[in-house]
Amino acid sequence: MADDTNRVTEKKEKDAPLTEASVGLERSQMPSHPHNSTDVEMHPHPSKVRILGLAMVAIISLSAGFAGGWLGNRNNEGGQTIQKQQVVLKNQGQLISTLAKQVGPSVLSVEVVSESRNPDMFFGFQGATEQTSAGTGIIIDKSGLIITNRHVVPAGSKKVSVTLSDGTKFDDVQVIGRTNASDPLDIAFLKIRDLKGATLMPAKIGDSSKVGVGDSVIAIGNALGQFQNTVTSGIVSGYGRSIVAGDGSSDNAESLQNLFQTDAAINQGNSGGPLINLDGEVIGINTAIAGGSAQNIGFAIPINDVKGLIASVVEKGKLERPYLGVVFVTITADMAKQYDLKVSQGAYIPPSVMIGRDAILSGSPAQKAGLKEGDIITKVGSDKVDESHSLTSLLGKQKVGDTIKLTYVRDGKERTADVTLVAAPEE
Protein backbone atom coordinates (compact mmCIF):
# COMPACT_ATOMS: atom_id res chain seq x y z
CA MET A 1 0.00 0.00 0.00
CA ALA A 2 1.23 3.40 -0.62
CA ASP A 3 0.59 4.45 2.84
CA ASP A 4 -0.47 6.79 3.13
CA THR A 5 -18.11 6.94 -8.62
CA ASN A 6 -17.60 3.80 -9.27
CA ARG A 7 -14.76 2.36 -11.06
CA VAL A 8 -13.89 -1.10 -12.16
CA THR A 9 -10.78 -2.71 -10.61
CA GLU A 10 -9.53 -5.51 -8.40
CA LYS A 11 -6.77 -2.85 -4.07
CA LYS A 12 -5.84 -6.42 -2.32
CA GLU A 13 -6.98 -9.92 -3.34
CA LYS A 14 -7.02 -12.40 -0.46
CA ASP A 15 -6.39 -15.47 -2.56
CA ALA A 16 -5.27 -13.92 -5.81
CA PRO A 17 -1.72 -13.40 -7.04
CA LEU A 18 0.40 -10.81 -5.36
CA THR A 19 0.26 -8.55 -8.32
CA GLU A 20 -2.53 -6.03 -8.24
CA ALA A 21 -5.20 -7.59 -10.45
CA SER A 22 -7.06 -5.55 -12.98
CA VAL A 23 -10.53 -7.12 -13.45
CA GLY A 24 -12.07 -4.38 -15.45
CA LEU A 25 -13.13 -2.35 -12.45
CA GLU A 26 -15.09 0.81 -12.91
CA ARG A 27 -15.78 3.78 -10.78
CA SER A 28 -19.19 4.08 -9.17
CA GLN A 29 -19.12 7.75 -9.85
CA MET A 30 -21.61 8.97 -12.41
CA PRO A 31 -19.65 9.65 -15.61
CA SER A 32 -18.91 13.20 -16.54
CA HIS A 33 -20.88 14.95 -19.26
CA PRO A 34 -18.96 17.45 -21.37
CA HIS A 35 -20.37 20.84 -22.23
CA ASN A 36 -19.54 22.92 -25.21
CA SER A 37 -17.22 25.28 -23.45
CA THR A 38 -14.01 24.50 -25.25
CA ASP A 39 -13.04 28.15 -25.21
CA VAL A 40 -12.50 28.00 -21.44
CA GLU A 41 -8.88 28.49 -20.58
CA MET A 42 -7.33 25.23 -19.35
CA HIS A 43 -6.36 24.91 -15.74
CA PRO A 44 -3.93 22.52 -14.23
CA HIS A 45 -19.19 5.53 -12.72
CA PRO A 46 -50.23 -39.84 -1.37
CA SER A 47 -63.30 -69.75 5.43
CA LYS A 48 -59.18 -68.64 5.46
CA VAL A 49 -59.00 -66.98 2.09
CA ARG A 50 -61.70 -64.57 3.01
CA ILE A 51 -60.14 -63.85 6.38
CA LEU A 52 -56.79 -63.35 4.70
CA GLY A 53 -58.45 -61.04 2.21
CA LEU A 54 -59.98 -59.03 5.00
CA ALA A 55 -56.67 -58.91 6.80
CA MET A 56 -55.01 -57.65 3.64
CA VAL A 57 -57.67 -55.00 3.24
CA ALA A 58 -57.14 -53.96 6.84
CA ILE A 59 -53.40 -53.82 6.38
CA ILE A 60 -53.72 -51.84 3.17
CA SER A 61 -56.20 -49.50 4.81
CA LEU A 62 -53.92 -48.97 7.77
CA SER A 63 -50.94 -48.45 5.48
CA ALA A 64 -52.85 -46.00 3.36
CA GLY A 65 -53.96 -44.19 6.46
CA PHE A 66 -50.40 -44.03 7.75
CA ALA A 67 -49.04 -42.89 4.40
CA GLY A 68 -51.74 -40.33 4.06
CA GLY A 69 -51.05 -39.03 7.53
CA TRP A 70 -47.30 -39.01 6.88
CA LEU A 71 -47.72 -37.16 3.61
CA GLY A 72 -50.15 -34.82 5.24
CA ASN A 73 -47.68 -34.08 8.00
CA ARG A 74 -44.91 -33.54 5.44
CA ASN A 75 -47.07 -31.15 3.47
CA ASN A 76 -47.97 -29.37 6.68
CA GLU A 77 -44.33 -29.16 7.73
CA GLY A 78 -43.42 -27.86 4.27
CA GLY A 79 -46.08 -25.21 4.53
CA GLN A 80 -44.82 -24.19 7.96
CA THR A 81 -41.26 -23.96 6.61
CA ILE A 82 -42.38 -21.70 3.79
CA GLN A 83 -44.31 -19.56 6.26
CA LYS A 84 -41.24 -19.29 8.48
CA GLN A 85 -39.13 -18.29 5.51
CA GLN A 86 -41.69 -15.69 4.55
CA VAL A 87 -41.60 -14.27 8.07
CA VAL A 88 -37.80 -14.12 7.97
CA LEU A 89 -37.81 -12.37 4.61
CA LYS A 90 -40.51 -9.97 5.75
CA ASN A 91 -38.58 -9.13 8.90
CA GLN A 92 -35.40 -8.68 6.89
CA GLY A 93 -37.16 -6.36 4.47
CA GLN A 94 -38.59 -4.35 7.35
CA LEU A 95 -35.12 -4.08 8.91
CA ILE A 96 -33.58 -2.82 5.67
CA SER A 97 -36.37 -0.30 5.29
CA THR A 98 -35.90 0.91 8.86
CA LEU A 99 -32.14 1.25 8.45
CA ALA A 100 -32.54 3.10 5.15
CA LYS A 101 -34.80 5.64 6.85
CA GLN A 102 -32.42 5.91 9.78
CA VAL A 103 -29.24 6.41 7.78
CA GLY A 104 -30.71 8.18 4.75
CA PRO A 105 -30.58 11.70 6.22
CA SER A 106 -26.82 11.30 6.66
CA VAL A 107 -26.28 10.52 2.96
CA LEU A 108 -26.26 13.18 0.28
CA SER A 109 -25.66 13.47 -3.44
CA VAL A 110 -22.66 15.35 -4.72
CA GLU A 111 -22.62 17.23 -8.01
CA VAL A 112 -19.39 18.54 -9.46
CA VAL A 113 -18.48 20.85 -12.31
CA SER A 114 -14.88 20.43 -13.39
CA GLU A 115 -12.56 21.19 -16.26
CA SER A 116 -10.56 18.73 -18.32
CA ARG A 117 -7.80 19.53 -20.76
CA ASN A 118 -8.36 18.99 -24.47
CA PRO A 119 -5.46 17.18 -26.18
CA ASP A 120 -4.24 18.49 -29.51
CA MET A 121 -1.95 16.36 -31.70
CA PHE A 122 -0.02 19.39 -32.86
CA PHE A 123 -0.01 21.76 -29.93
CA GLY A 124 -0.18 19.43 -26.92
CA PHE A 125 -3.22 20.76 -25.08
CA GLN A 126 -5.55 23.47 -26.19
CA GLY A 127 -8.32 24.98 -24.09
CA ALA A 128 -10.48 23.02 -21.64
CA THR A 129 -13.84 21.29 -21.57
CA GLU A 130 -16.27 21.84 -18.73
CA GLN A 131 -17.79 18.61 -17.36
CA THR A 132 -20.41 17.67 -14.79
CA SER A 133 -20.36 14.48 -12.70
CA ALA A 134 -22.18 13.07 -9.69
CA GLY A 135 -21.40 10.90 -6.68
CA THR A 136 -22.39 10.41 -3.07
CA GLY A 137 -21.15 11.71 0.27
CA ILE A 138 -21.57 10.96 3.98
CA ILE A 139 -22.12 13.61 6.65
CA ILE A 140 -19.59 13.09 9.44
CA ASP A 141 -20.08 16.22 11.52
CA LYS A 142 -22.92 18.64 12.29
CA SER A 143 -20.76 21.51 11.15
CA GLY A 144 -21.12 20.38 7.53
CA LEU A 145 -18.13 18.08 7.06
CA ILE A 146 -18.61 15.40 4.41
CA ILE A 147 -16.48 12.43 3.36
CA THR A 148 -16.54 11.08 -0.18
CA ASN A 149 -14.18 9.59 -2.77
CA ARG A 150 -11.27 11.47 -4.26
CA HIS A 151 -12.43 10.63 -7.79
CA VAL A 152 -15.85 12.19 -7.08
CA VAL A 153 -14.19 15.60 -6.78
CA PRO A 154 -11.28 15.42 -9.24
CA ALA A 155 -8.47 17.89 -9.45
CA GLY A 156 -9.71 20.91 -11.35
CA SER A 157 -13.17 20.88 -9.76
CA LYS A 158 -14.62 24.36 -10.23
CA LYS A 159 -17.91 24.03 -8.38
CA VAL A 160 -19.30 21.48 -5.89
CA SER A 161 -22.90 21.32 -4.63
CA VAL A 162 -24.65 18.77 -2.40
CA THR A 163 -28.29 17.75 -1.93
CA LEU A 164 -29.75 16.18 1.23
CA SER A 165 -32.27 13.30 1.20
CA ASP A 166 -35.10 15.80 1.79
CA GLY A 167 -34.12 17.78 -1.29
CA THR A 168 -32.34 20.63 0.47
CA LYS A 169 -29.50 21.83 -1.74
CA PHE A 170 -26.32 23.63 -0.80
CA ASP A 171 -24.29 25.31 -3.50
CA ASP A 172 -21.47 26.77 -1.44
CA VAL A 173 -19.34 23.69 -0.80
CA GLN A 174 -15.59 23.71 -0.25
CA VAL A 175 -13.16 20.90 -1.03
CA ILE A 176 -11.21 20.64 2.25
CA GLY A 177 -8.70 18.15 0.91
CA ARG A 178 -8.06 15.09 -1.24
CA THR A 179 -5.57 12.27 -0.83
CA ASN A 180 -3.04 12.43 -3.62
CA ALA A 181 -3.38 10.31 -6.76
CA SER A 182 -0.76 7.76 -5.63
CA ASP A 183 -2.43 7.23 -2.26
CA PRO A 184 -4.33 3.89 -2.02
CA LEU A 185 -7.03 5.65 0.00
CA ASP A 186 -9.48 7.17 -2.49
CA ILE A 187 -10.78 9.82 -0.09
CA ALA A 188 -11.78 13.49 -0.12
CA PHE A 189 -13.42 15.82 2.38
CA LEU A 190 -15.95 18.57 1.70
CA LYS A 191 -17.42 21.30 3.86
CA ILE A 192 -20.77 23.07 3.49
CA ARG A 193 -19.87 26.69 4.14
CA ASP A 194 -23.36 28.04 4.78
CA LEU A 195 -25.88 25.64 6.36
CA LYS A 196 -28.66 28.22 6.06
CA GLY A 197 -29.96 27.21 9.48
CA ALA A 198 -30.27 23.53 8.55
CA THR A 199 -29.52 20.84 11.15
CA LEU A 200 -27.43 18.00 9.77
CA MET A 201 -27.47 14.38 11.00
CA PRO A 202 -23.99 12.83 11.05
CA ALA A 203 -23.70 9.14 10.23
CA LYS A 204 -22.87 6.65 12.97
CA ILE A 205 -19.37 5.28 12.41
CA GLY A 206 -18.80 1.56 13.05
CA ASP A 207 -15.78 -0.72 13.50
CA SER A 208 -14.73 -2.40 10.27
CA SER A 209 -12.33 -4.75 12.08
CA LYS A 210 -15.42 -6.65 13.36
CA VAL A 211 -16.74 -7.30 9.86
CA GLY A 212 -16.51 -10.87 8.54
CA VAL A 213 -17.21 -12.65 5.28
CA GLY A 214 -20.94 -13.41 5.05
CA ASP A 215 -22.00 -10.46 7.18
CA SER A 216 -25.07 -8.65 5.83
CA VAL A 217 -24.54 -5.13 4.53
CA ILE A 218 -26.53 -2.37 2.88
CA ALA A 219 -25.28 0.15 0.33
CA ILE A 220 -26.86 3.58 -0.07
CA GLY A 221 -26.06 6.03 -2.81
CA ASN A 222 -26.97 8.41 -5.59
CA ALA A 223 -27.46 5.70 -8.27
CA LEU A 224 -26.73 6.83 -11.82
CA GLY A 225 -26.39 10.34 -10.52
CA GLN A 226 -30.17 10.83 -10.51
CA PHE A 227 -31.82 8.30 -8.15
CA GLN A 228 -30.96 9.76 -4.80
CA ASN A 229 -30.50 7.44 -1.78
CA THR A 230 -31.02 4.20 -3.68
CA VAL A 231 -30.77 1.22 -1.30
CA THR A 232 -29.34 -2.24 -2.11
CA SER A 233 -28.41 -5.14 0.17
CA GLY A 234 -26.06 -8.11 0.15
CA ILE A 235 -23.16 -9.58 2.08
CA VAL A 236 -19.46 -9.04 2.50
CA SER A 237 -17.95 -11.46 -0.01
CA GLY A 238 -14.32 -10.91 0.91
CA TYR A 239 -11.81 -8.50 2.33
CA GLY A 240 -8.25 -7.41 1.83
CA ARG A 241 -8.74 -6.92 -1.92
CA SER A 242 -6.27 -4.98 -4.06
CA ILE A 243 -7.47 -3.49 -7.31
CA VAL A 244 -6.58 -1.05 -10.04
CA ALA A 245 -9.55 1.25 -10.59
CA GLY A 246 -10.23 3.70 -13.35
CA ASP A 247 -12.73 5.18 -15.74
CA GLY A 248 -11.39 3.46 -18.85
CA SER A 249 -8.51 5.84 -19.29
CA SER A 250 -5.03 4.64 -18.43
CA ASP A 251 -4.25 8.15 -17.23
CA ASN A 252 -6.89 7.88 -14.51
CA ALA A 253 -6.07 4.38 -13.21
CA GLU A 254 -5.48 4.21 -9.46
CA SER A 255 -4.12 1.43 -7.27
CA LEU A 256 -6.40 0.78 -4.29
CA GLN A 257 -5.70 -1.60 -1.41
CA ASN A 258 -7.33 -3.41 1.54
CA LEU A 259 -10.90 -3.19 0.23
CA PHE A 260 -14.06 -5.02 1.24
CA GLN A 261 -15.69 -6.98 -1.60
CA THR A 262 -19.50 -7.07 -1.56
CA ASP A 263 -22.34 -8.37 -3.73
CA ALA A 264 -24.59 -5.50 -2.68
CA ALA A 265 -25.21 -3.64 -5.93
CA ILE A 266 -23.04 -0.55 -6.17
CA ASN A 267 -24.13 1.51 -9.14
CA GLN A 268 -22.62 4.41 -10.99
CA GLY A 269 -23.07 7.45 -8.82
CA ASN A 270 -22.73 5.45 -5.56
CA SER A 271 -19.09 6.33 -5.11
CA GLY A 272 -18.47 7.92 -1.74
CA GLY A 273 -21.67 6.50 -0.24
CA PRO A 274 -21.87 4.31 2.88
CA LEU A 275 -21.76 0.55 3.22
CA ILE A 276 -23.55 -0.07 6.52
CA ASN A 277 -24.04 -3.04 8.86
CA LEU A 278 -27.36 -4.16 10.40
CA ASP A 279 -26.80 -1.78 13.30
CA GLY A 280 -26.96 1.16 10.92
CA GLU A 281 -23.26 1.91 11.29
CA VAL A 282 -20.97 2.89 8.44
CA ILE A 283 -18.36 0.16 8.04
CA GLY A 284 -17.18 1.09 4.55
CA ILE A 285 -17.15 3.73 1.83
CA ASN A 286 -18.24 2.48 -1.60
CA THR A 287 -15.62 3.17 -4.21
CA ALA A 288 -15.57 0.80 -7.21
CA ILE A 289 -17.39 -1.91 -9.15
CA ALA A 290 -16.09 -4.72 -11.36
CA GLY A 291 -16.92 -4.22 -15.02
CA GLY A 292 -16.92 -6.44 -18.06
CA SER A 293 -18.70 -9.78 -17.53
CA ALA A 294 -18.39 -9.58 -13.74
CA GLN A 295 -21.66 -9.46 -11.80
CA ASN A 296 -22.36 -8.19 -8.28
CA ILE A 297 -18.78 -7.40 -7.42
CA GLY A 298 -18.28 -4.10 -5.68
CA PHE A 299 -15.59 -2.70 -3.43
CA ALA A 300 -15.58 -0.45 -0.40
CA ILE A 301 -12.90 1.16 1.77
CA PRO A 302 -13.04 -0.14 5.38
CA ILE A 303 -14.02 2.75 7.62
CA ASN A 304 -11.20 2.06 10.09
CA ASP A 305 -8.73 2.94 7.36
CA VAL A 306 -9.97 6.52 7.33
CA LYS A 307 -10.75 7.16 11.00
CA GLY A 308 -7.44 8.92 11.45
CA LEU A 309 -8.19 11.22 8.53
CA ILE A 310 -11.66 11.98 9.87
CA ALA A 311 -10.19 12.92 13.25
CA SER A 312 -7.63 15.16 11.57
CA VAL A 313 -10.22 17.06 9.56
CA VAL A 314 -12.66 17.42 12.47
CA GLU A 315 -9.95 18.65 14.84
CA LYS A 316 -7.84 20.78 12.53
CA GLY A 317 -10.12 21.63 9.64
CA LYS A 318 -7.62 20.26 7.15
CA LEU A 319 -6.53 16.91 5.76
CA GLU A 320 -3.27 15.54 7.10
CA ARG A 321 -2.43 12.02 5.99
CA PRO A 322 0.26 10.15 7.96
CA TYR A 323 2.56 8.87 5.27
CA LEU A 324 4.97 5.92 5.22
CA GLY A 325 5.57 5.64 1.50
CA VAL A 326 5.26 1.96 0.58
CA VAL A 327 3.12 -0.14 -1.76
CA PHE A 328 2.16 -3.41 -0.05
CA VAL A 329 0.01 -6.55 -0.27
CA THR A 330 -1.54 -8.02 2.88
CA ILE A 331 -0.35 -11.62 3.24
CA THR A 332 -2.73 -14.58 3.61
CA ALA A 333 -1.76 -18.20 4.43
CA ASP A 334 -2.37 -19.21 0.80
CA MET A 335 -0.24 -16.36 -0.44
CA ALA A 336 2.60 -17.19 1.91
CA LYS A 337 2.60 -20.79 0.65
CA GLN A 338 2.33 -19.87 -3.00
CA TYR A 339 5.17 -17.39 -2.91
CA ASP A 340 7.28 -19.20 -0.31
CA LEU A 341 7.19 -16.27 2.11
CA LYS A 342 8.78 -16.66 5.52
CA VAL A 343 5.72 -15.49 7.48
CA SER A 344 1.96 -16.08 7.07
CA GLN A 345 0.78 -12.61 8.11
CA GLY A 346 1.95 -9.10 7.47
CA ALA A 347 2.30 -6.45 4.77
CA TYR A 348 4.53 -7.62 1.93
CA ILE A 349 6.41 -5.00 -0.06
CA PRO A 350 6.55 -6.60 -3.52
CA PRO A 351 9.28 -6.12 -6.11
CA SER A 352 8.59 -3.20 -8.42
CA VAL A 353 8.61 -5.52 -11.45
CA MET A 354 5.49 -7.27 -10.09
CA ILE A 355 3.45 -4.10 -9.76
CA GLY A 356 4.87 -1.87 -12.44
CA ARG A 357 5.91 0.93 -10.10
CA ASP A 358 8.30 1.64 -7.27
CA ALA A 359 7.20 -0.13 -4.08
CA ILE A 360 9.31 2.15 -1.87
CA LEU A 361 8.55 5.75 -2.78
CA SER A 362 11.48 8.07 -3.25
CA GLY A 363 12.20 10.38 -0.32
CA SER A 364 9.56 8.70 1.85
CA PRO A 365 9.91 7.85 5.56
CA ALA A 366 10.08 4.17 4.52
CA GLN A 367 13.05 4.82 2.29
CA LYS A 368 14.80 6.87 4.93
CA ALA A 369 14.25 4.08 7.49
CA GLY A 370 15.96 1.60 5.18
CA LEU A 371 12.97 -0.53 4.18
CA LYS A 372 13.44 -2.52 0.97
CA GLU A 373 11.35 -4.38 -1.59
CA GLY A 374 10.74 -7.93 -0.32
CA ASP A 375 10.47 -6.85 3.31
CA ILE A 376 7.39 -7.97 5.26
CA ILE A 377 6.07 -5.52 7.85
CA THR A 378 4.56 -7.56 10.71
CA LYS A 379 3.87 -4.95 13.40
CA VAL A 380 3.21 -1.26 13.86
CA GLY A 381 4.25 -0.63 17.44
CA SER A 382 2.71 -3.55 19.38
CA ASP A 383 -0.15 -4.08 16.90
CA LYS A 384 0.17 -7.03 14.52
CA VAL A 385 -0.50 -6.54 10.82
CA ASP A 386 -3.00 -9.17 9.62
CA GLU A 387 -6.10 -9.58 7.44
CA SER A 388 -8.28 -7.77 9.98
CA HIS A 389 -5.77 -5.07 10.84
CA SER A 390 -4.17 -3.79 7.69
CA LEU A 391 -1.09 -1.62 7.55
CA THR A 392 -3.28 1.16 6.20
CA SER A 393 -5.68 1.11 9.16
CA LEU A 394 -2.86 0.81 11.73
CA LEU A 395 -1.05 3.77 10.23
CA GLY A 396 -4.36 5.60 10.12
CA LYS A 397 -4.39 5.62 13.92
CA GLN A 398 -1.21 7.66 13.96
CA LYS A 399 -0.67 11.36 13.53
CA VAL A 400 1.70 13.32 11.40
CA GLY A 401 4.98 13.71 13.28
CA ASP A 402 4.60 10.49 15.30
CA THR A 403 7.62 8.20 15.48
CA ILE A 404 6.59 4.55 15.33
CA LYS A 405 8.47 1.26 15.62
CA LEU A 406 8.00 -1.01 12.64
CA THR A 407 8.79 -4.70 12.96
CA TYR A 408 9.60 -6.39 9.68
CA VAL A 409 11.10 -9.59 8.31
CA ARG A 410 13.93 -9.60 5.80
CA ASP A 411 15.60 -12.80 4.60
CA GLY A 412 13.87 -14.76 7.37
CA LYS A 413 15.18 -12.51 10.13
CA GLU A 414 13.08 -10.14 12.23
CA ARG A 415 14.23 -6.54 12.36
CA THR A 416 12.89 -3.22 13.66
CA ALA A 417 13.11 0.36 12.48
CA ASP A 418 11.98 3.64 13.97
CA VAL A 419 10.05 5.68 11.44
CA THR A 420 8.83 9.27 11.75
CA LEU A 421 5.63 9.80 9.81
CA VAL A 422 5.22 12.92 7.73
CA ALA A 423 2.26 14.44 5.95
CA ALA A 424 1.55 12.81 2.61
CA PRO A 425 2.79 14.97 -0.27
CA GLU A 426 0.27 17.11 -2.06
CA GLU A 427 -0.55 16.50 -5.69
Secondary structure, 3 states (H helix, E strand, C coil): CCCCCEEECCCCCCCCCCCCEEEEEEEECEEEEECCCCEECCCCCCCHHHHHHHHHHHHHHHHHHHHHHHHHHHHHHHHHHHHHHHHHHHHHHHHHHHHHHHHHHHEEEEEEEEEEEEEECCCEEEEEEEEEEEEEEEECCCCCEEEECHHHCCCCEEEEEEECCCCCEECCEEEEEECCCCCCCCCEEEEECCCCCCCCCCCCECCHHHCCCCCEEEEEEEECCCEEEEEEEEEEEEEEEEEEEECCCHHHCEEEEEEEEECCCCCCCCCCCEEECCCCCEEEEEEEEECCCCCCCEEEEEHHHHHHHHHHHHHHCCCCCEECCECCEECCHHHHHHCCCCCCCCEECCCHHHHCCCCECCCCHHHHCCCCCCCEEEEECCEECCCCCCHHHHHHCCCCCCEEEEEEEECCEEEEEEEECEECCCC
